[in-house]
Amino acid sequence: MRLIFSYDPCSRCPIFRRISQFCKQLFDDNQNTTETTQAGLSLEIVARKHHAISRKQISENAIKVLYRLHKAGFKAYLVGGGVRDILLGLEPKDFDVVTNATPEEIKKLFRNCRLVGRRFRLAHIVFGRDVIEVATLRGHHVDSGEKISKVNAEGRLLRDNVYGTIDEDAERRDFTVNALYYDISDFSIHSYGGGLQDLNSRTLRLIGDPQKRYREDPVRMLRAVRFATKLDMQIDTAAAEPIYELAPLLKDIPAARMYEEVLKLFFNGEAQTNYQMMRDFGLFEPLFPLVETILADDPKGPAAKMINAIMRNTDLRVEAGKTITPAFFYAAILWYPLSQRADDIALESGLKPYDAFYAAMGDVMEQQCRSISIPRRFSTPAKDIWQLQLRFERNQGTRAFKFIEHPKFRAAYDLLLLRAEAEGGNLAKSAAWWTSFVEGSEEQRSVIARSAAKGTRNRSTTRRRRKPKSSTKPAE
């Protein structure tokens, strides 16, 4: 038997390989390919020469992950926000990768890999502080065991470890602008459902039936709001209509997951617009039921003014590059529910205002944590900030020097200013005194403190003196 070997000069010589690749691009890349998936979702494959994405715009670690998967014989794509943001001229915060390799196969390729997630198994490739998230391409649900997939009575996915093809994965994604895949094998972009066109027209459209997609994962309603404001897009009418009706489904989402979503909504520079849109869609109440009750009772009252000020100031701090702490955010947004609860406890139990306030702090934080799981490292400082509000009126004068050295003084002082802006009156006068003290020099502080102490003494001496008892004995 004679063996016949074929010789491919391109496989041996780099020059021939480059010429071959150039000719392939010249003849094959003249026009984009348009197809339709089995489920009827449009697919446009955009060749390298027809889009603006360069590997230089992708993080070095993401490129490493993509190439290692590709060299190991797997399909590998950069997907979602990373592709979307580059095309919009934004700087991506994350680079997510999808592949047809299973989580276990990914772990074998990367020593710096850890597998996470129960609802959907993911691989995190760790490069110091940089983490590249790698997911296996998702597939459609078929008759399978509960260990692979599970859906509750409302249609929400509880477990989703079903793997499939890139077409199926695209059909499972939420919005068309996130169904964009950058193929490392030929540097083309796979755009599903008209994602590129929606990106150009600034339209946020859901893939599939909105009712079903929101029931599968109610957090998609919050993502719709966040993407609309972040990307300056208009939510498609079909995607917007069911939100108000389905907003209560957010109450069934685990509180720990909601904590992460709140950070994305309010700590990325679009807090004010996100807040307004969430209230319009009825999405704020499932997250902050105590606050929504007060807002509904008094839409233009101090609480409403306070929250608008919180959101505005948070956006200003993000724009200025200043730090934002969840402890202050929750202390401020829950202040009026706390005040109301303290008044109720004092009235119901007869406790002194100070004791009622302490009891209310635990009640309010516990109730809030049922919808948003606030970590103890933030809930405890938030309570400290609340407690310090009681000291501002009592510590004007020489005590102010010691009070100002408290580690949480600055956060408590900022909350005082927000309260004063919302309420005015005597609280505004107290805030003005503390502002003059905080911003004054050491010499000025001494004068301000002495004048406040003198005023306190004068008020105490104006009390009516009791008549002295008569020393004469009554006549017998």
C-alpha positions, 0 to 999 in steps of 0.5 A: 500500500502506498501512502500519499502525503499532500504538501501545503507550503502555507503550513511551513512558510510564514510568508506563504501563510500571510499571502494566503490570509491576505488573498482570503480576506481580499476575495472572501471579505468583500461583503458581509454574510447574512443568515437566519438561525433555526429559531428565526433570529437574523445573523449578520457576520461582519468581516474584519475589514468592515468593523472598527474593533482591534485587538489593541482595544481588548485587554491583554488578559482577555486576548490570552484567554481567547487564544488559549481556547482557540489553540486548544481547538475550541471556539472562543468569542468576546461577547456582550458589553465588551464588544458593544462598548468598543463599537460605541467608542466607550471603554469597556469595564469587563471583557467576557468570553464564551466558548464551546468548552465546558467549565471542566474543560476550561479549568483543565486549560487554566491553572488560575481558574475557579468555577463559580455559580449554581444557577449557571456554571461559570469559569473565572480566570484570575490574573491578579485583580483582573478576572476574565469571566468565561461561560460555556455557550448556552442552549435551549431547554429540553427534557432534562434532569433538575440538576441541569435546568429548573424553572419555577411556577412563575417561569423564573430560571432557577438552574440553567446549566444547558449548553449549546451552540453560538446560535442558541446562545444568542437566542438566549441573550437578553438584548440585541445590543448584547448579542454581539460576538467577536470571533478570535479565529477570523476577527469577524463580528457575529451580530444577532437580531439586528444588534449592530443596527439597534446600536446605531439607532440607539434602540434597546430591544429584547430578543424573544417575547418580553413577557417570557424573558422578564419572567425567566429573569426579572432582573432584566427589567432593571438591566433595561433601565440601566442600559437605557441610561448608560448607553443613551438608548430608548427602550423599545415599546414592546420591551417597555410595556410589560415592565410595570405589570411584572415589576413585583416579580423582583420581590422573589429575587434573592436579596444578595443578588439585588445588592449587586444590582443596586451598586450598578444602578446607583454608583455608576454616574446615572443614579438620578436618571435611573431613579426616575425611570425606576419609579416610572416603571414601578421598579423602585418599590420592590427594592425599597418598600419602606421608602416608597411608602413614604414617597407615596404618602407625600410625593413632594415632602422632605423624603422626596427632596432628600432622595433627589439630593442623594442621587444628584450628589452621588452622580457628582461624586462619581463624575469627580472621581470621589469614593462612594460608600454604600454605608452612607448611601443606605443611611441617607436613603433610609433616614425618613423610614427610620424617623417614622419608625422611631416615632411609631415605636415611641407612641406604641410602647411609651419608650423615650425618644432616644430608646425608640430611635435605637430600636427603630434602627434594628427594625428598619435595617432588618426590613430593608435586608429582606429585599437587598442584602446589605453586608454587615461591613456597611450596615454597621457603619450606617447605624453609626451615622444614624446614631451620630445625628442625635449628637449634633444638637447636644454637641454645639459648643466646647464638646464639638472639638471632641465630636469632630474627631469621631471617625464617622463624623464627616459622613454624619455631617454630610447626612446632616446637610442633606437633611437640612436641605430637605427640611430647612427651619431649625435643622438648617440653622444647626447645619449652618453652625456646624458648617462654620465650625467645620470650615473655620480655623482653629482660632475661629472654632474656639470663638464659635464654640465659646459663643455657643457655650455662652448661649447655652448658659444664658438659656439655663440661667433664665429659668424661673427661680423658686421662692425661698421658704419663709424662716419665721415660725407660725404663731401658736 
